[in-house]
Amino acid sequence: MLQSHLDHFVGRFSNTALSKEAASPTLSRSISDNFIDIGSDCRGTISNSFAVDLCGVQGCSEHGRIAKDEVEEGDYKLVAYKHNRLPFGLKSSPALLMLGLYKILIVDAETDPPELQKLKRLIYSLSYMDNLAVTANSTEDLQWAFINLSSIFAPYKIYLQQFFTNSSFTNSSLQEDLDVMSETSTDDKVKLLGLSWMRDSDTLATIKLNLNPEATTKRQILSTIASNFDVLNFNAPLLNRARLFFQRLQYRSDLDWDTHLTMDLQREWTNITNQVNSAPEIKVPRGMGKRSDSYKLIGFTDASKQMYATVIYMKNLDSGKVSFVLSKNKLLNKTVAIKSIPCLEFLAVALGVEVLHDLRQELSGPSAS
């Protein structure tokens, strides 16, 4: 995902789509049947499921269209209704969204011209929920991608809401459209795939770490650690001390989830939070080179009695540039911790090989499949 180029944009799309009109559904038709039906010739379908619920007229009308017209008020029976919007906030929402994008960008692209197919597969490979990205080797290629966005998503009633780029369009009319899309075009920092993107310097960063020094229970400490979103684990070395501290609390049988820590433990937690919160924001360059360049993935592993970890770098063989990609670590539980250091080193190597293999699949891009 980080094998990006000179010109880049990130777009955010609306979360609504028209559902296909179903022909006289029956109550015996299962949700799984309709789920499979997403892959058929249904235009504009992201959410096309029928649900069966025990409800009356008023209850069903809040969720969707009632399939059975003649239901007396207060007569609670099994009725079927269907969603006309993609429901966000549900456990199934991310899967429905990615299935919809797969239908739009992969399945329906089979008859498109090769260049348009390549663009759609690139967008899909750089998607993070409703945030989609495209990389290009020139401003002209980026302009062409921008022009084709409407024709790709508009037939499915999905419209571009925001558009950010680190490039200026040479076409004045396209630049005007871009200015309308970029409501905060004067802001240097924008969100990109779960990270912060500084467009002027073309660097990526996570949100500055912030641990709550006032947390006094296991529940509060776990909550404040988990609230620091770091998709590529940039801040792993800084957060590891806090994670190890929480692991020690887990082994304490005298501490329940809402039991207050002792004064000694509270002082130790305060020292940890002061160290983490004073750390600067970590930034890494976004661009690594062109897709036509050759690259080498380089992994390092290490292990201790407390954890084992791997750090991955990528080297551009054409320019010689080396870039940080990600890190991953695993804390050891009591069972694994009794193993010898050589054994833990082997576990670290296995983790590194696993991450390298997954990264190679991801970074190979859409043309690899």
N, C-alpha and C positions, 0 to 999 in steps of 0.2 A: 504493500500500500504506500510505502514511502519512496518508491522508485519514480519520483516525479521530476518534472522538467522545468524549463525556464518560465513558461506561462501556465497559469493555473487558475481554476475557478472553483467555487463551491456554491451549490444552489440548494435552496430549500423549497419544498413543494407543499401544496395544500393536501389535507388529509381526507378529502372527500372523493368519492367516485360513484358513478351510477351503477346500480345493480341490474342485472339482466332480468327482464320480465319472465317469470316462470309460467309454464302452461299448466294450470290447474293442479297444483301440488296436492298430494294426499298426506294425511297425518302419518301414514306408515312409512313415508319416505324419510330416511335417516339423515342426520347431519353429515355423516361421512360420505353419503352418496352425493350430496350437494358440494361437499368439499372437493371431491374428485372432479365434479362438473366444472370447476374453475379452469381446468385444462382443456375444456372443449371450446367450441366457437362462441364464447360469450364475450361480447364487446363491452369494455368498461367495467368488468367485474373485478373487484378486489374482495368485497364481502358479499357472498352469495349463499348464505346459509339459512336454513329454516330451523326454528327452535320450537319445541313443544313445552308449554308452561301451563300451570294451573292459575288462571287469572280470569278476571271479568273484562268487560268492555273497556272500562276506564284504565285498568292496569295495563292492558295490552297496547292501548293507543299511545302510551308514553314511550314505548320501545319500537314500534314499527307498525306496519299495516296488518290489520286483522284479516286472516284468510277466510274466516267464516262470517258472513254478513249478518245473519239473523241469530244474534245471541242476546237473550233477554238480560236486562240489568239484574245483577245479583246472581245470575245463573252461572256458577263456576264449573266450567267443563274444560276438557283439553282442547285448546285451539292452537293454530299455527300462525306464526307471524314471521316476517323477514326483515332483515336490516337493509336500510337504504343508504347507510353510511358505514365507513370503516370504523368500528368501535375502538377507540383508544382507551387505555387504562385497564384493559383486560389482559389476562395472562396470554391469551391467544393473539393479541394485537401484533406483536413483533413478527410472529410467524405468518399471519395474514398479510402484513405489509410486504415482507420479503417474497412471499408467494406471488403477490400482485406484481411486484417489480420483475420477478422472474418471468411471469406471463408476458409483460409488456416488452421487456428488453431482450429476452432470449427466445421464448416460444414464438411470439408473433413476428420476430425478426427474420425468420427462416427464408422469406421470399424477398427481403430487402436487398438493395444493391450492396456489394461487399464493403464499401467504405462506411455506409450507414450501419451495417451489421457490426463492424469493428467499433464504431463509436458507441453503440448500445451496449456491447459487451464490456467496453472500458468503463462506462458509467456504472454498470452493475457491479463490476469488480471493485470499484471505489465507492461503494454505497455504505452508509452507516445510518440505518433507519431512514428517516425522511431527509437526510443530508446526503447529497450526491456530489461527486467531484469528477473533474476531467483534467487531464494533463495534456500539454501539446508542446511541440518543439518550436513553434513560431506563433506570432500574433495572428497571422492569417488563418492558421489551423484552428486557433481558439475562436476566432470570429465565425468560422464555418460551423463549429460545434454549437455556438450560441444561436445561430440562425436556425439550426435544425431541432432545437429543443422543443419548440412549440409543436412542430409536426409530429414529434415523438409522443408527447404526453397529452396534448389537447384532445385527441380523439377519445381518451379515457377519462375526460373531465378532471384531469389533474393539471393544475396551473402553477407556473413558476411564481413564487412569492418573493424570494430574495436571490440576489446574484452578486457574488464578490469575486474579484480577481486582482492579481498583482500586476496586470498588464493593462495598457491603454489601447483602445481600439483605434485603428487608423480611419475607419469608416465613421463619419460624424453622426449619421443617423443611428447607427448601432450604439455609439457612445451615449447618445441621448437616452436610448432604451435602457442602457446599462445604468445610467444615473438614476432613472426612475426605480429600477429594481433595487439599487443599493441605497436604501433609506439612510443608512449610516455610513455613506461612502467616505466621509471624512475621518472615520475611526480607523486607526491603524490595526487594532486588534479585533479579530472576528473569530467565531467558533468554526472549527474544521474537524470533522470526524471525531468529536469528543475531546479535542484539544483546542488551545488558543493559537491562532495563526497571526503573527505579526507580518503584515504584508510588505511594509517598507523594507525590512531586513530579511524577509522570506525565511523566518524561523518558526519553529513549533515549540510550544511550552505547555505545561500543565498549569492548572490554577495553583497559586501559592498555597503551600501546605498550612493547615490550621487545625491544630489539636486543642481540644477544650481542657484548659488546666484545672477547671472547676469540677471535672468528672470525678466522682467518688465511689462509683459502683462498677461492677463488671459490665453491666448493661450499657451504662453511659460511656465507658471507655471503648467498648466494641463499636458503639454507634459513631463516636467521633473518629475512630480509625477508618471505618468503612466509608465515611462521608467524603474522604479524600480520593476522588476519582482519578485514576492514573492508568489509562488503558495500555500504555507501553511500558509501564513500570519504571519510569524515569527516576522516581523518588524512592525506589526500593531500599537503597542503603540508609536513607534517612528514616524511613518508617520501620525498618527491621527491629530497631531497639524497642519501639512501642509494641510491635507484634510479639516479640519475645517476652516482654513484660506481661502482656495479656495472657500468653500461654502459661506462664507461671501461675497466674491467678486461677486459670482453669484447673490446675492440679491441686489447688487448695480446697480440701473438702469442707472447711469451715466457712467458705465464702459462697453465699448464694448470689443469684443475679442482682438482687437489690440490697445486698449487705454492704454497708459502708466499709471502706478500706481502713486499715490501721493508720496511725499518723506516720509511721515510717514508710509505708507503701504510698501514701499520699504525697510525701516529700519526694520520693523517687519518681512518681508520675509527673510531678510539677517540673522536676529537672529535665525529664524527657521532653515534655511539651515546650519548655523554654528553648531547648536545643533545636527541635524541629521547626518551631515557629519563627526562629531567627534566621533560618536558612534562606538564601536567595532563590528566586525563581529559576529553575533549570531550563535552558533553551538549547535547542539543537537545530542545525540547518535542515530545511525541508527538502531542498533539491539535492539529488545525488548524481544527476547526469541524464543523458538521453536514453531512451529505450533501445536504441541501436548499439549502445556501448556494451562492453563485456564487464561482468561483475564477479566478485568472489565473496562468499559469505565466510566470515571468520568467527569462530566460537571459542570462548574461554570458560573453563569450569573450575570450581573449587568447592571444598567441603570442610566442615568443622563438626564438632560435637553438637552444635545447635541447629545447623542448617546446611544445605548445599545449594549451589546456584550456578547459573550460566549467564554470560553476557555475550551478545551477538553484535558484530560490526560488519559493515559491507564496504568493500574496496572497489572503486572504479578502476579497472585495469587500463583504461584509456587515458584517464587524467591523473591517476594515482591518488585520488581523494579517498580518504577513509572516513566513514560516517557511522555514528552509533545508531543501532536499530532498536533493540529492546533488551531487557534483562528479565530473568525469571528465577525465582527461588522457592524452595520448599522448606518449611520448618520441620524439625524432627520431633516425633512423639517419643514417649518413653521406650517403646519397643524398638524403634529404629536406632535410638540414641545409644544403645548398648553395643552396637556394631563397631568394628574397628575402623580407624581412619582410612586405610586402603579400601575397605568395602564401601565406605561412604564416598570415596573418590570415584569409584566405579558407578555409583548411583548418580553422581553429578555428571559424569561423562554420558550416561544414558539419557539424562535430561537434556544435555546439550545437543546430542544427536537428534532427539525427538523434535526439539525446537527448530534446529537447522532444517530438518526435513519438511516440517510444516511451513516454515518461511519460504523455502524454495518453491513449494507449491503455490503459495500466495503471491510471491513476487514474480512468478513466471508470467503473470498477466492472463488476460482472457484468451489469447491465442494458443495457450497451452492445452486447452480442453477440447 
